[in-house]
Amino acid sequence: MFEQRDKKSKIQISSKDILQFLGIGGVLVAAVVAPNAIQAFKFLLKDEEYVSWEKFNKSRARQYVGQLEKQDLIKRSIKDHQRCYVLTDKGRRFVLKQDVNKLQLNRPKKWDGRWRIVIFDIPEKKKAARDALRQKFTKIGMFQLQKSVFVYPFDCKKEVDFVSDYFEVANDILYLEARVHEVEKQLRNFFNL
């Protein structure tokens, strides 16, 4: 997550690192980015992850925390009697968007012979979400059998659930596993199976 260029340089942190950390349930304690916080939080670090806590670039981290706070992506909070930073709703959406953009489907070496079929009937009032969902399914490698029917040869339920939750259309999607003989040849060719 964090980057250290060489042994003498400071460990570099970006605003993206901070958001990712908070996005996986982390709470950034305000003292971590405050001056002289080294000794108090050294126990949080694993030796293999950080060569030396003293090399952590706290001034850069403070700068990014301030920027993220101004953008309303994080906010100050109190947890266990300590001042800390947590994601705002806007920050959570931002982190989710990054995760959706990085999403890839699993492709095991062996196929189990079943097709995963995603069918959706998303109302016209959610047209933007429907179009974005179609685009995302195509981008991650699913085969578009019909306008609202996508097929993939491997398990992708978690990914479909994640994307449909993100676009707020989970109730409009049906995920099936089946053996399909009518279009088997076309699908096998598409996925090189």
LOKE-129689 format. One record per residue: residue in one letter; x, y, z of N, C-alpha, C in turn. Coordinates in Angstrom, 1 decimal, m for minus. Layout:
N
+------+--------+--------+--------+--------+--------+--------+--------+--------+--------+
| vonu |   n_px |   n_py |   n_pz |  ca_px |  ca_py |  ca_pz |   c_px |   c_py |   c_pz |
+------+--------+--------+--------+--------+--------+--------+--------+--------+--------+
|    A |      X |      Y |      Z |      X |      Y |      Z |      X |      Y |      Z |
...
+------+--------+--------+--------+--------+--------+--------+--------+--------+--------+
//
This chain:
193
+------+--------+--------+--------+--------+--------+--------+--------+--------+--------+
| vonu |   n_px |   n_py |   n_pz |  ca_px |  ca_py |  ca_pz |   c_px |   c_py |   c_pz |
+------+--------+--------+--------+--------+--------+--------+--------+--------+--------+
|    M |    0.8 |   m1.2 |    0.0 |    0.0 |    0.0 |    0.0 |    0.9 |    1.3 |    0.0 |
|    F |    1.8 |    1.3 |    1.0 |    2.6 |    2.5 |    1.0 |    3.9 |    2.2 |    0.3 |
|    E |    4.6 |    3.3 |   m0.2 |    5.8 |    3.1 |   m1.0 |    7.0 |    3.7 |   m0.4 |
|    Q |    8.1 |    3.0 |   m0.3 |    9.4 |    3.5 |    0.2 |   10.4 |    3.4 |   m1.0 |
|    R |   11.0 |    4.5 |   m1.4 |   11.9 |    4.5 |   m2.5 |   13.2 |    3.9 |   m2.2 |
|    D |   13.9 |    4.3 |   m1.1 |   15.1 |    3.7 |   m0.7 |   15.2 |    3.7 |    0.8 |
|    K |   16.3 |    3.2 |    1.4 |   16.3 |    3.1 |    2.8 |   16.4 |    4.5 |    3.5 |
|    K |   16.9 |    5.5 |    2.8 |   17.1 |    6.8 |    3.4 |   15.9 |    7.7 |    3.2 |
|    S |   15.0 |    7.4 |    2.2 |   13.9 |    8.3 |    2.0 |   12.7 |    8.0 |    2.9 |
|    K |   11.8 |    8.9 |    2.9 |   10.6 |    8.8 |    3.7 |    9.7 |    7.8 |    3.1 |
|    I |    8.8 |    7.1 |    3.8 |    7.8 |    6.3 |    3.3 |    6.7 |    7.2 |    2.7 |
|    Q |    6.4 |    7.1 |    1.4 |    5.5 |    7.9 |    0.8 |    4.1 |    7.4 |    0.9 |
|    I |    3.2 |    8.3 |    1.1 |    1.8 |    8.0 |    1.3 |    1.0 |    8.9 |    0.4 |
|    S |   m0.1 |    8.4 |   m0.2 |   m0.9 |    9.3 |   m1.1 |   m2.3 |    9.3 |   m0.5 |
|    S |   m3.1 |   10.3 |   m1.0 |   m4.5 |   10.4 |   m0.6 |   m5.2 |    9.1 |   m0.9 |
|    K |   m4.8 |    8.5 |   m2.0 |   m5.5 |    7.2 |   m2.4 |   m5.2 |    6.1 |   m1.4 |
|    D |   m4.0 |    6.1 |   m0.9 |   m3.6 |    5.1 |    0.2 |   m4.5 |    5.3 |    1.4 |
|    I |   m4.7 |    6.6 |    1.8 |   m5.5 |    6.9 |    3.0 |   m6.9 |    6.5 |    2.8 |
|    L |   m7.5 |    6.8 |    1.6 |   m8.9 |    6.4 |    1.3 |   m9.0 |    4.9 |    1.3 |
|    Q |   m8.0 |    4.2 |    0.7 |   m8.1 |    2.7 |    0.6 |   m8.1 |    2.1 |    2.0 |
|    F |   m7.2 |    2.6 |    2.9 |   m7.1 |    2.2 |    4.2 |   m8.4 |    2.3 |    5.0 |
|    L |   m9.0 |    3.5 |    4.8 |  m10.2 |    3.8 |    5.5 |  m11.4 |    3.0 |    4.9 |
|    G |  m11.3 |    2.7 |    3.6 |  m12.3 |    1.9 |    2.9 |  m12.3 |    0.5 |    3.3 |
|    I |  m11.2 |   m0.1 |    3.8 |  m11.3 |   m1.5 |    4.3 |  m11.6 |   m1.6 |    5.7 |
|    G |  m12.1 |   m0.5 |    6.3 |  m12.6 |   m0.5 |    7.7 |  m11.6 |    0.1 |    8.6 |
|    G |  m10.5 |    0.7 |    8.1 |   m9.5 |    1.3 |    9.0 |  m10.0 |    2.6 |    9.5 |
|    V |   m9.5 |    3.0 |   10.7 |   m9.7 |    4.3 |   11.3 |   m8.4 |    4.9 |   11.4 |
|    L |   m8.2 |    6.1 |   10.8 |   m7.0 |    6.8 |   10.9 |   m7.0 |    7.7 |   12.1 |
|    V |   m6.2 |    7.3 |   13.1 |   m6.2 |    8.0 |   14.4 |   m5.4 |    9.4 |   14.1 |
|    A |   m6.0 |   10.4 |   14.5 |   m5.5 |   11.8 |   14.2 |   m4.1 |   11.9 |   14.7 |
|    A |   m3.7 |   11.3 |   15.8 |   m2.3 |   11.4 |   16.3 |   m1.3 |   10.8 |   15.3 |
|    V |   m1.7 |    9.9 |   14.4 |   m0.8 |    9.2 |   13.5 |   m0.2 |   10.3 |   12.6 |
|    V |   m1.0 |   11.3 |   12.2 |   m0.5 |   12.3 |   11.3 |    0.0 |   13.5 |   12.0 |
|    A |    0.0 |   13.4 |   13.3 |    0.4 |   14.6 |   14.1 |    1.9 |   14.4 |   14.4 |
|    P |    2.6 |   15.6 |   14.7 |    4.0 |   15.5 |   15.0 |    4.2 |   14.7 |   16.3 |
|    N |    5.4 |   14.0 |   16.4 |    5.8 |   13.3 |   17.5 |    4.9 |   12.1 |   17.9 |
|    A |    4.3 |   11.5 |   16.9 |    3.4 |   10.4 |   17.1 |    4.1 |    9.0 |   17.0 |
|    I |    5.4 |    9.1 |   16.7 |    6.1 |    7.9 |   16.4 |    6.0 |    6.8 |   17.4 |
|    Q |    6.3 |    7.1 |   18.7 |    6.4 |    6.1 |   19.7 |    5.0 |    5.5 |   20.0 |
|    A |    4.0 |    6.3 |   20.0 |    2.7 |    5.9 |   20.4 |    2.1 |    4.9 |   19.5 |
|    F |    2.4 |    4.9 |   18.2 |    1.8 |    4.1 |   17.2 |    2.7 |    3.1 |   16.5 |
|    K |    3.9 |    2.9 |   17.1 |    4.8 |    2.0 |   16.5 |    4.3 |    0.6 |   16.6 |
|    F |    3.5 |    0.3 |   17.6 |    2.9 |   m1.1 |   17.8 |    1.9 |   m1.4 |   16.7 |
|    L |    1.4 |   m0.5 |   16.0 |    0.4 |   m0.8 |   14.9 |    1.1 |   m1.3 |   13.6 |
|    L |    2.4 |   m1.2 |   13.5 |    3.1 |   m1.6 |   12.3 |    3.7 |   m2.9 |   12.4 |
|    K |    3.8 |   m3.6 |   11.3 |    4.5 |   m4.9 |   11.2 |    5.9 |   m4.6 |   10.7 |
|    D |    6.9 |   m5.2 |   11.3 |    8.3 |   m4.9 |   10.8 |    8.5 |   m5.2 |    9.3 |
|    E |    7.8 |   m6.2 |    8.8 |    8.1 |   m6.5 |    7.4 |    7.4 |   m5.5 |    6.5 |
|    E |    6.4 |   m4.8 |    7.0 |    5.7 |   m3.8 |    6.1 |    6.4 |   m2.5 |    6.1 |
|    Y |    7.0 |   m2.1 |    7.2 |    7.6 |   m0.8 |    7.3 |    9.0 |   m1.0 |    8.0 |
|    V |   10.0 |   m0.6 |    7.2 |   11.4 |   m0.7 |    7.7 |   11.5 |    0.1 |    9.0 |
|    S |   11.0 |    1.3 |    9.0 |   11.2 |    2.1 |   10.2 |   10.0 |    3.1 |   10.2 |
|    W |    9.3 |    3.2 |   11.3 |    8.2 |    4.1 |   11.5 |    8.7 |    5.6 |   11.4 |
|    E |   10.0 |    5.8 |   11.8 |   10.5 |    7.1 |   11.7 |   10.6 |    7.6 |   10.3 |
|    K |   10.6 |    6.7 |    9.4 |   10.7 |    7.2 |    8.0 |    9.4 |    7.5 |    7.3 |
|    F |    8.3 |    7.3 |    8.1 |    7.0 |    7.6 |    7.6 |    6.8 |    9.1 |    7.4 |
|    N |    6.4 |    9.6 |    6.2 |    6.3 |   11.0 |    5.9 |    5.0 |   11.6 |    6.5 |
|    K |    5.0 |   12.0 |    7.8 |    3.8 |   12.5 |    8.4 |    3.4 |   13.8 |    7.9 |
|    S |    4.3 |   14.7 |    7.5 |    3.9 |   16.0 |    7.0 |    3.1 |   15.8 |    5.7 |
|    R |    3.5 |   14.9 |    4.8 |    2.7 |   14.6 |    3.6 |    1.4 |   14.0 |    3.9 |
|    A |    1.4 |   13.1 |    4.9 |    0.1 |   12.5 |    5.3 |   m0.9 |   13.6 |    5.8 |
|    R |   m0.4 |   14.5 |    6.6 |   m1.2 |   15.6 |    7.2 |   m1.8 |   16.4 |    6.0 |
|    Q |   m0.9 |   16.7 |    5.1 |   m1.4 |   17.5 |    3.9 |   m2.5 |   16.8 |    3.2 |
|    Y |   m2.4 |   15.5 |    2.9 |   m3.4 |   14.7 |    2.2 |   m4.7 |   14.6 |    3.0 |
|    V |   m4.5 |   14.4 |    4.3 |   m5.7 |   14.3 |    5.2 |   m6.5 |   15.6 |    5.1 |
|    G |   m5.8 |   16.7 |    5.2 |   m6.4 |   18.0 |    5.1 |   m7.2 |   18.2 |    3.7 |
|    Q |   m6.5 |   17.8 |    2.7 |   m7.2 |   17.8 |    1.3 |   m8.4 |   17.0 |    1.3 |
|    L |   m8.3 |   15.8 |    1.8 |   m9.5 |   14.8 |    1.8 |  m10.6 |   15.4 |    2.6 |
|    E |  m10.3 |   16.0 |    3.7 |  m11.3 |   16.6 |    4.6 |  m12.0 |   17.7 |    3.9 |
|    K |  m11.2 |   18.6 |    3.2 |  m11.8 |   19.7 |    2.4 |  m12.7 |   19.2 |    1.3 |
|    Q |  m12.4 |   18.1 |    0.7 |  m13.2 |   17.5 |   m0.4 |  m14.4 |   16.7 |    0.2 |
|    D |  m14.6 |   16.7 |    1.5 |  m15.6 |   16.0 |    2.2 |  m15.6 |   14.4 |    1.9 |
|    L |  m14.4 |   13.9 |    1.8 |  m14.2 |   12.5 |    1.6 |  m14.0 |   11.8 |    2.9 |
|    I |  m13.4 |   12.5 |    3.9 |  m13.2 |   12.0 |    5.2 |  m13.7 |   13.0 |    6.2 |
|    K |  m13.9 |   12.6 |    7.5 |  m14.3 |   13.6 |    8.5 |  m13.7 |   13.2 |    9.8 |
|    R |  m13.6 |   14.1 |   10.7 |  m13.0 |   13.9 |   12.0 |  m14.1 |   13.2 |   12.9 |
|    S |  m13.7 |   12.4 |   13.7 |  m14.7 |   11.7 |   14.6 |  m14.0 |   11.3 |   15.9 |
|    I |  m14.7 |   10.9 |   16.9 |  m14.2 |   10.4 |   18.1 |  m14.5 |    8.9 |   18.3 |
|    K |  m13.4 |    8.1 |   18.5 |  m13.6 |    6.7 |   18.7 |  m12.7 |    6.3 |   19.8 |
|    D |  m13.3 |    5.6 |   20.8 |  m12.5 |    5.2 |   22.0 |  m11.8 |    6.3 |   22.6 |
|    H |  m12.4 |    7.5 |   22.7 |  m11.9 |    8.7 |   23.3 |  m10.7 |    9.2 |   22.6 |
|    Q |  m10.5 |    8.9 |   21.3 |   m9.4 |    9.4 |   20.5 |  m10.0 |   10.1 |   19.3 |
|    R |   m9.4 |   11.2 |   18.9 |   m9.8 |   11.9 |   17.6 |   m9.3 |   11.0 |   16.5 |
|    C |  m10.1 |   10.8 |   15.5 |   m9.7 |   10.0 |   14.4 |  m10.4 |   10.5 |   13.1 |
|    Y |  m10.1 |    9.9 |   12.0 |  m10.7 |   10.2 |   10.7 |  m11.4 |    9.0 |   10.1 |
|    V |  m12.6 |    9.2 |    9.6 |  m13.4 |    8.1 |    9.0 |  m13.9 |    8.6 |    7.7 |
|    L |  m14.3 |    7.6 |    6.8 |  m14.9 |    8.0 |    5.5 |  m16.3 |    8.6 |    5.7 |
|    T |  m16.5 |    9.6 |    4.9 |  m17.9 |   10.1 |    4.8 |  m18.7 |    9.3 |    3.8 |
|    D |  m20.0 |    9.5 |    3.6 |  m20.7 |    8.8 |    2.6 |  m20.1 |    9.0 |    1.2 |
|    K |  m19.7 |   10.3 |    1.0 |  m19.1 |   10.6 |   m0.3 |  m17.8 |    9.9 |   m0.5 |
|    G |  m17.0 |    9.8 |    0.6 |  m15.7 |    9.0 |    0.6 |  m15.9 |    7.6 |    0.3 |
|    R |  m17.0 |    7.0 |    1.0 |  m17.3 |    5.6 |    0.7 |  m17.6 |    5.3 |   m0.7 |
|    R |  m18.4 |    6.2 |   m1.3 |  m18.8 |    6.1 |   m2.7 |  m17.5 |    6.2 |   m3.6 |
|    F |  m16.6 |    7.1 |   m3.3 |  m15.4 |    7.2 |   m4.0 |  m14.6 |    6.0 |   m4.0 |
|    V |  m14.4 |    5.4 |   m2.8 |  m13.6 |    4.2 |   m2.7 |  m14.3 |    3.0 |   m3.4 |
|    L |  m15.6 |    2.9 |   m3.3 |  m16.3 |    1.9 |   m4.0 |  m16.1 |    2.0 |   m5.5 |
|    K |  m16.2 |    3.3 |   m6.0 |  m16.0 |    3.5 |   m7.5 |  m14.6 |    3.0 |   m7.9 |
|    Q |  m13.6 |    3.3 |   m7.1 |  m12.3 |    2.8 |   m7.4 |  m12.2 |    1.3 |   m7.4 |
|    D |  m12.9 |    0.6 |   m6.5 |  m13.0 |   m0.8 |   m6.5 |  m13.7 |   m1.4 |   m7.7 |
|    V |  m14.8 |   m0.7 |   m8.0 |  m15.6 |   m1.2 |   m9.2 |  m14.7 |   m1.0 |  m10.5 |
|    N |  m14.0 |    0.1 |  m10.6 |  m13.1 |    0.3 |  m11.7 |  m12.0 |   m0.8 |  m11.9 |
|    K |  m11.5 |   m1.3 |  m10.7 |  m10.4 |   m2.3 |  m10.7 |  m10.9 |   m3.7 |  m10.8 |
|    L |  m12.2 |   m3.9 |  m10.7 |  m12.8 |   m5.2 |  m10.7 |  m12.5 |   m6.1 |  m11.9 |
|    Q |  m12.1 |   m7.3 |  m11.6 |  m11.8 |   m8.3 |  m12.7 |  m12.5 |   m9.6 |  m12.3 |
|    L |  m12.8 |  m10.4 |  m13.3 |  m13.5 |  m11.7 |  m13.1 |  m12.4 |  m12.8 |  m13.0 |
|    N |  m12.7 |  m13.8 |  m12.2 |  m11.8 |  m14.9 |  m12.0 |  m11.9 |  m15.8 |  m13.2 |
|    R |  m10.8 |  m16.4 |  m13.6 |  m10.8 |  m17.4 |  m14.7 |  m10.0 |  m18.6 |  m14.3 |
|    P |  m10.6 |  m19.6 |  m13.6 |   m9.9 |  m20.8 |  m13.2 |   m9.4 |  m21.5 |  m14.5 |
|    K |   m8.5 |  m22.4 |  m14.3 |   m7.9 |  m23.2 |  m15.4 |   m9.0 |  m24.2 |  m15.9 |
|    K |   m9.7 |  m24.8 |  m15.0 |  m10.7 |  m25.8 |  m15.4 |  m12.1 |  m25.3 |  m15.3 |
|    W |  m12.9 |  m25.5 |  m16.3 |  m14.3 |  m25.1 |  m16.4 |  m15.2 |  m26.2 |  m15.9 |
|    D |  m16.2 |  m25.9 |  m15.1 |  m17.1 |  m26.9 |  m14.6 |  m18.2 |  m27.3 |  m15.5 |
|    G |  m18.3 |  m26.7 |  m16.7 |  m19.4 |  m27.0 |  m17.6 |  m20.7 |  m26.3 |  m17.4 |
|    R |  m20.7 |  m25.4 |  m16.4 |  m21.9 |  m24.6 |  m16.2 |  m21.7 |  m23.1 |  m16.6 |
|    W |  m22.8 |  m22.5 |  m17.1 |  m22.7 |  m21.1 |  m17.5 |  m23.4 |  m20.3 |  m16.4 |
|    R |  m22.8 |  m19.1 |  m16.2 |  m23.4 |  m18.2 |  m15.2 |  m24.1 |  m17.1 |  m16.1 |
|    I |  m25.4 |  m17.0 |  m15.9 |  m26.2 |  m16.2 |  m16.7 |  m26.8 |  m15.0 |  m15.9 |
|    V |  m26.5 |  m13.8 |  m16.3 |  m27.0 |  m12.7 |  m15.6 |  m28.1 |  m12.0 |  m16.4 |
|    I |  m29.3 |  m11.9 |  m15.9 |  m30.4 |  m11.4 |  m16.6 |  m30.9 |  m10.2 |  m15.8 |
|    F |  m31.2 |   m9.1 |  m16.4 |  m31.7 |   m7.9 |  m15.7 |  m32.8 |   m7.2 |  m16.4 |
|    D |  m33.7 |   m6.6 |  m15.7 |  m34.8 |   m5.9 |  m16.2 |  m34.8 |   m4.6 |  m15.3 |
|    I |  m34.0 |   m3.6 |  m15.7 |  m33.9 |   m2.4 |  m15.0 |  m34.8 |   m1.3 |  m15.6 |
|    P |  m35.6 |   m0.7 |  m14.8 |  m36.6 |    0.3 |  m15.3 |  m35.9 |    1.5 |  m16.0 |
|    E |  m36.7 |    2.1 |  m16.8 |  m36.2 |    3.2 |  m17.6 |  m35.7 |    4.4 |  m16.7 |
|    K |  m36.3 |    4.5 |  m15.5 |  m35.9 |    5.6 |  m14.7 |  m34.5 |    5.4 |  m14.1 |
|    K |  m34.0 |    4.2 |  m14.3 |  m32.6 |    3.9 |  m13.9 |  m31.7 |    3.6 |  m15.1 |
|    K |  m32.0 |    4.3 |  m16.2 |  m31.4 |    4.0 |  m17.5 |  m29.8 |    4.2 |  m17.4 |
|    A |  m29.4 |    5.3 |  m16.7 |  m28.0 |    5.5 |  m16.6 |  m27.3 |    4.3 |  m15.9 |
|    A |  m27.9 |    3.8 |  m14.8 |  m27.3 |    2.7 |  m14.1 |  m27.3 |    1.4 |  m15.0 |
|    R |  m28.4 |    1.2 |  m15.8 |  m28.5 |    0.1 |  m16.7 |  m27.4 |    0.1 |  m17.7 |
|    D |  m27.2 |    1.3 |  m18.3 |  m26.2 |    1.5 |  m19.3 |  m24.8 |    1.2 |  m18.8 |
|    A |  m24.5 |    1.8 |  m17.6 |  m23.2 |    1.6 |  m16.9 |  m23.0 |    0.1 |  m16.5 |
|    L |  m24.1 |   m0.5 |  m16.1 |  m23.9 |   m2.0 |  m15.8 |  m23.6 |   m2.8 |  m17.0 |
|    R |  m24.3 |   m2.5 |  m18.1 |  m24.0 |   m3.2 |  m19.4 |  m22.5 |   m3.0 |  m19.8 |
|    Q |  m22.1 |   m1.7 |  m19.7 |  m20.7 |   m1.4 |  m20.1 |  m19.7 |   m2.1 |  m19.2 |
|    K |  m20.0 |   m2.2 |  m17.9 |  m19.1 |   m2.8 |  m16.9 |  m19.0 |   m4.3 |  m17.2 |
|    F |  m20.2 |   m4.9 |  m17.4 |  m20.2 |   m6.4 |  m17.7 |  m19.4 |   m6.7 |  m18.9 |
|    T |  m19.5 |   m5.9 |  m20.0 |  m18.8 |   m6.1 |  m21.2 |  m17.3 |   m5.9 |  m20.9 |
|    K |  m16.9 |   m4.8 |  m20.2 |  m15.5 |   m4.5 |  m19.9 |  m14.8 |   m5.6 |  m19.1 |
|    I |  m15.5 |   m6.2 |  m18.2 |  m14.9 |   m7.3 |  m17.4 |  m14.9 |   m8.7 |  m18.1 |
|    G |  m15.4 |   m8.7 |  m19.3 |  m15.2 |   m9.9 |  m20.1 |  m16.4 |  m10.8 |  m20.2 |
|    M |  m17.6 |  m10.4 |  m19.8 |  m18.8 |  m11.2 |  m20.0 |  m19.3 |  m11.1 |  m21.4 |
|    F |  m20.0 |  m12.1 |  m21.9 |  m20.5 |  m12.2 |  m23.2 |  m22.0 |  m11.7 |  m23.2 |
|    Q |  m22.3 |  m10.7 |  m24.0 |  m23.6 |  m10.2 |  m24.1 |  m24.4 |  m11.0 |  m25.1 |
|    L |  m25.3 |  m11.9 |  m24.5 |  m26.1 |  m12.8 |  m25.3 |  m27.3 |  m12.0 |  m25.9 |
|    Q |  m27.9 |  m11.2 |  m25.1 |  m29.0 |  m10.3 |  m25.5 |  m28.7 |   m8.9 |  m24.8 |
|    K |  m29.6 |   m8.0 |  m25.1 |  m29.4 |   m6.6 |  m24.5 |  m29.3 |   m6.7 |  m23.0 |
|    S |  m30.1 |   m7.5 |  m22.4 |  m30.1 |   m7.5 |  m20.9 |  m29.7 |   m8.9 |  m20.4 |
|    V |  m29.0 |   m9.7 |  m21.2 |  m28.5 |  m11.0 |  m20.7 |  m27.0 |  m11.2 |  m21.0 |
|    F |  m26.3 |  m11.5 |  m20.0 |  m24.8 |  m11.6 |  m20.1 |  m24.5 |  m13.0 |  m19.6 |
|    V |  m23.4 |  m13.6 |  m20.1 |  m23.0 |  m15.0 |  m19.8 |  m21.5 |  m15.0 |  m19.5 |
|    Y |  m21.2 |  m15.8 |  m18.5 |  m19.8 |  m16.0 |  m18.1 |  m19.6 |  m17.5 |  m17.7 |
|    P |  m18.5 |  m18.1 |  m18.1 |  m18.4 |  m19.6 |  m17.8 |  m17.9 |  m19.9 |  m16.4 |
|    F |  m17.5 |  m19.0 |  m15.6 |  m17.0 |  m19.2 |  m14.2 |  m17.8 |  m18.5 |  m13.2 |
|    D |  m17.7 |  m18.9 |  m11.9 |  m18.5 |  m18.3 |  m10.9 |  m18.1 |  m16.8 |  m10.8 |
|    C |  m19.1 |  m16.0 |  m10.8 |  m18.9 |  m14.5 |  m10.7 |  m20.0 |  m13.9 |   m9.9 |
|    K |  m20.7 |  m14.7 |   m9.0 |  m21.8 |  m14.1 |   m8.2 |  m21.4 |  m13.0 |   m7.3 |
|    K |  m20.2 |  m13.1 |   m6.6 |  m19.8 |  m12.0 |   m5.7 |  m19.6 |  m10.7 |   m6.5 |
|    E |  m18.9 |  m10.9 |   m7.7 |  m18.7 |   m9.7 |   m8.5 |  m19.9 |   m9.1 |   m9.0 |
|    V |  m20.9 |   m9.9 |   m9.5 |  m22.2 |   m9.4 |  m10.0 |  m22.9 |   m8.7 |   m8.9 |
|    D |  m22.9 |   m9.3 |   m7.7 |  m23.6 |   m8.7 |   m6.5 |  m23.0 |   m7.4 |   m6.2 |
|    F |  m21.6 |   m7.3 |   m6.2 |  m20.9 |   m6.1 |   m5.8 |  m21.3 |   m5.0 |   m6.8 |
|    V |  m21.2 |   m5.3 |   m8.1 |  m21.5 |   m4.3 |   m9.1 |  m22.9 |   m3.8 |   m9.1 |
|    S |  m23.8 |   m4.8 |   m8.9 |  m25.3 |   m4.4 |   m8.9 |  m25.6 |   m3.6 |   m7.6 |
|    D |  m24.9 |   m3.9 |   m6.5 |  m25.1 |   m3.1 |   m5.3 |  m24.6 |   m1.7 |   m5.6 |
|    Y |  m23.4 |   m1.6 |   m6.2 |  m22.8 |   m0.3 |   m6.5 |  m23.8 |    0.6 |   m7.3 |
|    F |  m24.3 |    0.0 |   m8.4 |  m25.2 |    0.8 |   m9.2 |  m26.7 |    0.8 |   m8.7 |
|    E |  m26.9 |    0.2 |   m7.5 |  m28.2 |    0.3 |   m6.8 |  m29.3 |   m0.4 |   m7.7 |
|    V |  m29.0 |   m1.5 |   m8.3 |  m30.0 |   m2.2 |   m9.1 |  m30.0 |   m3.7 |   m8.7 |
|    A |  m29.6 |   m4.1 |   m7.5 |  m29.5 |   m5.5 |   m7.1 |  m30.9 |   m6.2 |   m7.2 |
|    N |  m32.0 |   m5.5 |   m6.9 |  m33.3 |   m6.1 |   m7.0 |  m33.8 |   m6.3 |   m8.4 |
|    D |  m33.1 |   m5.8 |   m9.4 |  m33.5 |   m5.9 |  m10.8 |  m32.7 |   m6.9 |  m11.5 |
|    I |  m31.8 |   m7.7 |  m10.8 |  m30.9 |   m8.6 |  m11.5 |  m31.2 |  m10.1 |  m11.0 |
|    L |  m31.1 |  m11.0 |  m11.9 |  m31.2 |  m12.4 |  m11.6 |  m29.9 |  m13.1 |  m12.1 |
|    Y |  m29.3 |  m13.9 |  m11.2 |  m28.1 |  m14.6 |  m11.5 |  m28.4 |  m16.1 |  m11.5 |
|    L |  m28.1 |  m16.8 |  m12.6 |  m28.4 |  m18.2 |  m12.7 |  m27.2 |  m19.0 |  m13.1 |
|    E |  m27.2 |  m20.3 |  m12.7 |  m26.1 |  m21.2 |  m13.2 |  m26.9 |  m22.3 |  m14.0 |
|    A |  m26.4 |  m22.6 |  m15.2 |  m27.1 |  m23.6 |  m16.0 |  m26.2 |  m24.2 |  m17.1 |
|    R |  m26.7 |  m25.2 |  m17.6 |  m26.0 |  m25.8 |  m18.8 |  m26.9 |  m25.4 |  m20.0 |
|    V |  m26.3 |  m24.8 |  m21.0 |  m27.0 |  m24.2 |  m22.1 |  m26.5 |  m24.9 |  m23.4 |
|    H |  m27.4 |  m25.7 |  m24.0 |  m27.0 |  m26.4 |  m25.2 |  m27.2 |  m25.6 |  m26.5 |
|    E |  m28.2 |  m24.8 |  m26.5 |  m28.5 |  m24.1 |  m27.8 |  m27.4 |  m23.1 |  m28.3 |
|    V |  m26.7 |  m22.5 |  m27.4 |  m25.7 |  m21.5 |  m27.8 |  m24.3 |  m21.9 |  m27.3 |
|    E |  m24.2 |  m23.2 |  m26.9 |  m23.0 |  m23.7 |  m26.4 |  m21.7 |  m23.5 |  m27.3 |
|    K |  m21.9 |  m23.7 |  m28.5 |  m20.7 |  m23.6 |  m29.5 |  m20.3 |  m22.1 |  m29.5 |
|    Q |  m21.3 |  m21.2 |  m29.7 |  m20.9 |  m19.8 |  m29.7 |  m20.2 |  m19.3 |  m28.5 |
|    L |  m20.7 |  m19.8 |  m27.3 |  m20.1 |  m19.4 |  m26.0 |  m18.7 |  m20.0 |  m25.9 |
|    R |  m18.6 |  m21.2 |  m26.2 |  m17.3 |  m21.9 |  m26.1 |  m16.2 |  m21.2 |  m27.0 |
|    N |  m16.6 |  m20.8 |  m28.2 |  m15.7 |  m20.1 |  m29.0 |  m15.3 |  m18.7 |  m28.4 |
|    F |  m16.3 |  m18.0 |  m27.9 |  m16.0 |  m16.7 |  m27.3 |  m15.0 |  m16.8 |  m26.2 |
|    F |  m15.2 |  m17.8 |  m25.3 |  m14.3 |  m17.9 |  m24.1 |  m13.1 |  m18.8 |  m24.3 |
|    N |  m12.9 |  m19.3 |  m25.6 |  m11.8 |  m20.2 |  m25.9 |  m11.8 |  m21.4 |  m24.9 |
|    L |  m13.0 |  m22.1 |  m24.8 |  m13.1 |  m23.3 |  m23.9 |  m13.1 |  m24.6 |  m24.8 |
+------+--------+--------+--------+--------+--------+--------+--------+--------+--------+
//
